Amino acid sequence: MLQKANPKNDDIQVYIKDKLYPRHQAKISVFDSTVQGGDAVWEGLRVYPEGIVCLDKHLTRLHESAKTLAFTDIPTKLQIKKAIKKTLDANGMNDNIHIRLTLSRGEKITSGMDPRLNQSGSCLIVLAEWKPLVYDNASGITVLSTSQRRNAPQFLDSKIHHNNLLNNIIAKIQANVAGKDAGLMLDDRGFVAELNGSNIFMVKQGKVFTPFAHACLPGITRNTVMEICQAHDIPLVEADLSLSEFINAEGVFATGTMGELTPIVEIDGREISRESDLMHHVLKLFKNNIRGFCEPLV
Ligand SMILES: Cc1ncc(COP(=O)(O)O)c(C=O)c1O
Protein backbone atom coordinates (compact mmCIF):
# COMPACT_ATOMS: atom_id res chain seq x y z
CA MET A 1 0.00 0.00 0.00
CA LEU A 2 1.46 3.28 -1.09
CA GLN A 3 0.81 6.22 1.20
CA LYS A 4 -0.58 9.37 -0.42
CA ALA A 5 0.35 13.00 0.28
CA ASN A 6 -2.13 14.51 2.71
CA PRO A 7 -2.90 18.20 1.92
CA LYS A 8 -3.35 18.74 5.68
CA ASN A 9 0.43 18.34 5.94
CA ASP A 10 1.19 21.11 3.42
CA ASP A 11 1.65 23.81 6.02
CA ILE A 12 2.91 21.93 9.06
CA GLN A 13 5.62 23.31 11.35
CA VAL A 14 8.69 21.14 11.86
CA TYR A 15 11.04 21.38 14.84
CA ILE A 16 14.77 21.34 13.98
CA LYS A 17 17.47 21.66 16.66
CA ASP A 18 15.81 24.45 18.67
CA LYS A 19 13.21 26.11 16.45
CA LEU A 20 10.06 25.51 14.44
CA TYR A 21 10.11 26.04 10.67
CA PRO A 22 7.28 25.90 8.11
CA ARG A 23 7.49 22.65 6.14
CA HIS A 24 9.01 24.19 3.02
CA GLN A 25 11.78 25.89 5.02
CA ALA A 26 12.43 22.87 7.25
CA LYS A 27 15.87 21.82 5.98
CA ILE A 28 19.08 20.41 7.36
CA SER A 29 22.61 21.11 6.18
CA VAL A 30 24.38 19.03 3.53
CA PHE A 31 27.02 18.62 6.25
CA ASP A 32 24.52 16.95 8.58
CA SER A 33 25.41 13.40 9.58
CA THR A 34 22.06 12.06 8.41
CA VAL A 35 22.92 13.15 4.85
CA GLN A 36 26.54 12.04 5.10
CA GLY A 37 26.07 8.51 6.40
CA GLY A 38 22.60 7.86 7.74
CA ASP A 39 24.32 8.61 11.04
CA ALA A 40 21.22 9.31 13.11
CA VAL A 41 18.74 7.46 15.31
CA TRP A 42 14.97 7.70 15.22
CA GLU A 43 11.60 6.74 16.63
CA GLY A 44 8.11 6.63 15.17
CA LEU A 45 5.47 7.82 17.65
CA ARG A 46 1.68 7.72 17.51
CA VAL A 47 -0.43 10.44 19.09
CA TYR A 48 -3.92 9.94 20.52
CA PRO A 49 -5.90 12.56 22.47
CA GLU A 50 -4.84 10.67 25.62
CA GLY A 51 -1.14 11.16 24.82
CA ILE A 52 1.68 9.38 22.99
CA VAL A 53 1.71 5.60 22.93
CA CYS A 54 4.50 4.18 25.16
CA LEU A 55 6.36 7.49 25.03
CA ASP A 56 8.88 6.68 27.74
CA LYS A 57 9.85 3.37 26.09
CA HIS A 58 10.39 5.16 22.77
CA LEU A 59 12.58 7.81 24.42
CA THR A 60 14.56 5.11 26.23
CA ARG A 61 15.18 3.29 22.94
CA LEU A 62 16.24 6.57 21.30
CA HIS A 63 18.68 7.21 24.16
CA GLU A 64 20.04 3.66 24.05
CA SER A 65 20.53 3.78 20.27
CA ALA A 66 22.34 7.14 20.56
CA LYS A 67 24.55 5.89 23.41
CA THR A 68 25.50 2.75 21.46
CA LEU A 69 26.55 4.98 18.57
CA ALA A 70 28.56 7.18 20.98
CA PHE A 71 26.54 10.34 20.34
CA THR A 72 27.46 13.24 22.57
CA ASP A 73 25.12 15.99 23.64
CA ILE A 74 22.04 13.75 23.78
CA PRO A 75 18.94 15.77 24.78
CA THR A 76 17.21 14.65 27.96
CA LYS A 77 13.79 13.05 27.90
CA LEU A 78 12.34 16.29 29.29
CA GLN A 79 13.97 18.36 26.54
CA ILE A 80 12.62 15.99 23.89
CA LYS A 81 9.13 16.05 25.41
CA LYS A 82 9.17 19.86 25.39
CA ALA A 83 10.18 19.88 21.70
CA ILE A 84 7.38 17.43 20.87
CA LYS A 85 4.82 19.46 22.81
CA LYS A 86 5.90 22.67 21.12
CA THR A 87 5.51 21.00 17.71
CA LEU A 88 2.11 19.46 18.42
CA ASP A 89 0.79 22.71 19.92
CA ALA A 90 2.05 24.78 16.97
CA ASN A 91 0.23 22.45 14.58
CA GLY A 92 -2.95 22.03 16.67
CA MET A 93 -2.45 18.26 16.59
CA ASN A 94 -3.73 15.69 19.08
CA ASP A 95 -5.12 12.70 17.18
CA ASN A 96 -4.35 10.65 14.05
CA ILE A 97 -0.79 11.94 14.20
CA HIS A 98 2.46 10.12 13.51
CA ILE A 99 5.72 11.69 14.63
CA ARG A 100 9.04 10.90 13.04
CA LEU A 101 11.48 11.81 15.82
CA THR A 102 15.09 11.90 14.61
CA LEU A 103 18.29 12.60 16.49
CA SER A 104 21.20 13.23 14.14
CA ARG A 105 24.84 13.30 15.23
CA GLY A 106 24.64 16.84 13.86
CA GLU A 107 26.68 18.93 11.47
CA LYS A 108 30.25 18.09 10.42
CA ILE A 109 33.01 20.63 9.89
CA THR A 110 33.85 18.87 6.62
CA SER A 111 32.52 15.75 4.92
CA GLY A 112 33.79 12.44 6.28
CA MET A 113 32.81 9.51 8.48
CA ASP A 114 34.76 10.43 11.60
CA PRO A 115 32.41 11.47 14.45
CA ARG A 116 35.17 13.81 15.68
CA LEU A 117 34.24 16.02 12.72
CA ASN A 118 30.89 16.64 14.46
CA GLN A 119 31.55 19.70 16.55
CA SER A 120 28.14 21.41 16.78
CA GLY A 121 26.26 18.93 18.92
CA SER A 122 23.43 16.63 17.99
CA CYS A 123 20.33 17.79 16.12
CA LEU A 124 16.78 16.84 17.14
CA ILE A 125 14.06 16.81 14.48
CA VAL A 126 10.36 16.50 15.35
CA LEU A 127 8.33 15.86 12.21
CA ALA A 128 4.67 15.48 13.16
CA GLU A 129 2.23 14.67 10.37
CA TRP A 130 -1.47 13.98 10.06
CA LYS A 131 -1.25 10.25 9.34
CA PRO A 132 -3.87 7.68 10.30
CA LEU A 133 -2.79 4.02 10.49
CA VAL A 134 -0.98 3.26 7.25
CA TYR A 135 -2.51 -0.16 6.49
CA ASP A 136 -6.06 -1.28 6.03
CA ASN A 137 -6.17 -3.53 9.07
CA ALA A 138 -9.50 -5.00 8.01
CA SER A 139 -8.26 -6.38 4.67
CA GLY A 140 -4.66 -7.09 5.76
CA ILE A 141 -1.43 -7.15 3.75
CA THR A 142 0.45 -9.47 1.43
CA VAL A 143 4.16 -10.14 1.93
CA LEU A 144 7.07 -11.64 0.02
CA SER A 145 10.07 -13.30 1.61
CA THR A 146 13.13 -11.46 0.31
CA SER A 147 16.69 -12.50 -0.44
CA GLN A 148 17.90 -9.56 1.66
CA ARG A 149 18.70 -10.80 5.18
CA ARG A 150 17.94 -8.73 8.30
CA ASN A 151 21.05 -7.75 10.22
CA ALA A 152 22.16 -10.05 13.02
CA PRO A 153 24.38 -8.51 15.73
CA GLN A 154 27.63 -9.54 14.04
CA PHE A 155 26.81 -7.22 11.13
CA LEU A 156 24.95 -4.23 12.56
CA ASP A 157 22.91 -4.80 15.69
CA SER A 158 19.21 -4.49 14.85
CA LYS A 159 18.61 -3.27 18.39
CA ILE A 160 20.02 0.09 17.28
CA HIS A 161 17.18 2.04 15.70
CA HIS A 162 19.37 3.93 13.24
CA ASN A 163 18.73 5.76 9.99
CA ASN A 164 20.87 3.49 7.88
CA LEU A 165 17.80 1.71 6.55
CA LEU A 166 19.14 0.36 3.24
CA ASN A 167 18.97 -3.21 4.49
CA ASN A 168 15.20 -2.85 4.90
CA ILE A 169 14.73 -0.61 1.87
CA ILE A 170 16.22 -3.30 -0.42
CA ALA A 171 13.74 -5.80 1.04
CA LYS A 172 10.89 -3.33 0.42
CA ILE A 173 12.03 -2.86 -3.21
CA GLN A 174 11.93 -6.62 -3.72
CA ALA A 175 8.36 -6.69 -2.36
CA ASN A 176 7.38 -3.74 -4.57
CA VAL A 177 8.73 -5.46 -7.69
CA ALA A 178 6.57 -8.48 -6.87
CA GLY A 179 3.52 -6.29 -6.21
CA LYS A 180 3.34 -7.19 -2.50
CA ASP A 181 2.83 -4.85 0.45
CA ALA A 182 5.93 -5.64 2.51
CA GLY A 183 9.17 -7.60 2.46
CA LEU A 184 9.53 -10.47 4.91
CA MET A 185 13.14 -10.69 6.05
CA LEU A 186 14.93 -13.80 7.32
CA ASP A 187 17.94 -13.73 9.62
CA ASP A 188 21.41 -14.96 8.68
CA ARG A 189 20.38 -18.54 9.64
CA GLY A 190 17.21 -18.54 7.55
CA PHE A 191 14.72 -18.09 10.40
CA VAL A 192 12.05 -15.39 10.06
CA ALA A 193 13.23 -12.08 11.53
CA GLU A 194 10.58 -9.44 10.75
CA LEU A 195 9.02 -7.43 7.93
CA ASN A 196 10.98 -4.54 6.43
CA GLY A 197 9.21 -2.06 8.73
CA SER A 198 7.32 -4.04 11.34
CA ASN A 199 7.55 -7.10 13.57
CA ILE A 200 5.74 -10.36 12.94
CA PHE A 201 3.64 -12.76 15.03
CA MET A 202 1.85 -16.05 14.31
CA VAL A 203 -0.86 -17.97 16.12
CA LYS A 204 -1.10 -21.75 16.29
CA GLN A 205 -2.77 -24.28 18.60
CA GLY A 206 -3.73 -21.81 21.28
CA LYS A 207 -0.39 -20.01 21.42
CA VAL A 208 1.00 -16.74 20.06
CA PHE A 209 4.54 -16.92 18.67
CA THR A 210 7.08 -14.31 17.63
CA PRO A 211 10.74 -14.56 16.60
CA PHE A 212 13.41 -13.89 19.20
CA ALA A 213 14.60 -10.27 18.97
CA HIS A 214 18.02 -11.41 17.71
CA ALA A 215 17.79 -9.99 14.21
CA CYS A 216 14.84 -7.66 14.37
CA LEU A 217 14.04 -4.37 15.99
CA PRO A 218 12.65 -5.14 19.46
CA GLY A 219 9.53 -3.23 18.53
CA ILE A 220 7.56 -1.36 21.14
CA THR A 221 4.27 -2.52 19.64
CA ARG A 222 5.70 -6.06 19.73
CA ASN A 223 6.38 -5.52 23.42
CA THR A 224 2.85 -4.18 24.00
CA VAL A 225 1.35 -7.29 22.35
CA MET A 226 3.52 -9.46 24.62
CA GLU A 227 2.36 -7.52 27.69
CA ILE A 228 -1.29 -7.80 26.63
CA CYS A 229 -0.90 -11.57 26.14
CA GLN A 230 0.68 -11.89 29.57
CA ALA A 231 -2.06 -9.82 31.23
CA HIS A 232 -4.77 -11.99 29.65
CA ASP A 233 -3.16 -15.40 30.25
CA ILE A 234 -2.52 -15.98 26.55
CA PRO A 235 0.53 -18.21 26.06
CA LEU A 236 3.25 -16.23 24.26
CA VAL A 237 6.39 -17.93 22.96
CA GLU A 238 9.54 -16.33 21.51
CA ALA A 239 11.22 -18.86 19.23
CA ASP A 240 13.25 -19.53 16.11
CA LEU A 241 10.47 -19.84 13.53
CA SER A 242 10.79 -20.88 9.90
CA LEU A 243 8.92 -19.63 6.88
CA SER A 244 7.05 -22.93 6.69
CA GLU A 245 5.75 -22.44 10.24
CA PHE A 246 4.41 -19.00 9.32
CA ILE A 247 2.85 -20.25 6.07
CA ASN A 248 1.00 -22.99 7.98
CA ALA A 249 -0.03 -20.89 10.98
CA GLU A 250 -3.68 -20.33 11.90
CA GLY A 251 -3.13 -16.57 11.75
CA VAL A 252 -0.22 -14.18 11.13
CA PHE A 253 -0.01 -10.47 11.88
CA ALA A 254 2.44 -7.58 11.73
CA THR A 255 3.01 -5.05 14.53
CA GLY A 256 4.35 -1.51 14.43
CA THR A 257 3.56 2.07 15.44
CA MET A 258 2.75 3.10 11.84
CA GLY A 259 0.07 0.46 11.29
CA GLU A 260 -0.50 -1.06 14.77
CA LEU A 261 -1.74 -4.67 14.26
CA THR A 262 -2.23 -5.81 10.68
CA PRO A 263 -3.25 -9.31 9.55
CA ILE A 264 -0.95 -10.88 6.96
CA VAL A 265 -3.16 -12.62 4.41
CA GLU A 266 -0.55 -13.96 1.99
CA ILE A 267 3.09 -15.08 2.22
CA ASP A 268 4.91 -15.90 -1.04
CA GLY A 269 1.63 -16.49 -2.87
CA ARG A 270 0.25 -18.85 -0.21
CA GLU A 271 -2.99 -17.72 1.39
CA ILE A 272 -2.68 -17.44 5.15
CA SER A 273 -5.53 -18.62 7.32
CA ARG A 274 -7.55 -15.89 9.06
CA GLU A 275 -9.75 -18.31 10.96
CA SER A 276 -7.97 -18.09 14.30
CA ASP A 277 -10.31 -16.84 17.04
CA LEU A 278 -7.23 -16.29 19.20
CA MET A 279 -5.70 -13.94 16.65
CA HIS A 280 -8.91 -11.90 16.48
CA HIS A 281 -9.02 -11.86 20.28
CA VAL A 282 -5.46 -10.45 20.42
CA LEU A 283 -6.21 -7.85 17.70
CA LYS A 284 -9.32 -6.77 19.61
CA LEU A 285 -7.54 -6.63 22.96
CA PHE A 286 -4.89 -4.40 21.41
CA LYS A 287 -7.47 -2.07 19.85
CA ASN A 288 -9.45 -1.84 23.08
CA ASN A 289 -6.42 -1.25 25.29
CA ILE A 290 -4.00 0.86 23.24
CA ARG A 291 -5.18 4.20 24.62
CA GLY A 292 -4.31 2.91 28.09
CA PHE A 293 -0.66 2.84 26.95
CA CYS A 294 -0.73 6.57 26.07
CA GLU A 295 1.38 8.96 28.13
CA PRO A 296 0.57 12.68 28.26
CA LEU A 297 3.44 15.08 27.52
CA VAL A 298 3.01 17.14 30.70
C1 LIG B 1 12.48 -2.54 11.03
C2 LIG B 1 11.38 -2.23 11.97
N1 LIG B 1 10.79 -3.24 12.61
C3 LIG B 1 9.77 -3.03 13.47
C4 LIG B 1 9.29 -1.76 13.71
C5 LIG B 1 8.15 -1.55 14.66
O1 LIG B 1 8.61 -0.98 15.84
P1 LIG B 1 7.64 -0.20 16.82
O2 LIG B 1 6.60 -1.17 17.25
O3 LIG B 1 8.52 0.22 17.94
O4 LIG B 1 7.06 0.93 16.05
C6 LIG B 1 9.90 -0.67 13.07
C7 LIG B 1 9.46 0.70 13.36
O5 LIG B 1 10.17 1.65 13.25
C8 LIG B 1 10.97 -0.91 12.18
O6 LIG B 1 11.58 0.11 11.55
The ligand as a Gaussian input file, in Angstrom:
#p B3LYP/6-31G(d) Opt

LIG

0 1
 C       12.482000      -2.536000      11.030000
 C       11.382000      -2.229000      11.967000
 N       10.794000      -3.237000      12.614000
 C        9.769000      -3.034000      13.475000
 C        9.288000      -1.757000      13.707000
 C        8.154000      -1.545000      14.658000
 O        8.611000      -0.979000      15.843000
 P        7.638000      -0.200000      16.822000
 O        6.604000      -1.170000      17.251000
 O        8.518000       0.220000      17.944000
 O        7.062000       0.925000      16.053000
 C        9.898000      -0.669000      13.069000
 C        9.457000       0.695000      13.360000
 O       10.167000       1.647000      13.248000
 C       10.967000      -0.909000      12.183000
 O       11.576000       0.106000      11.547000

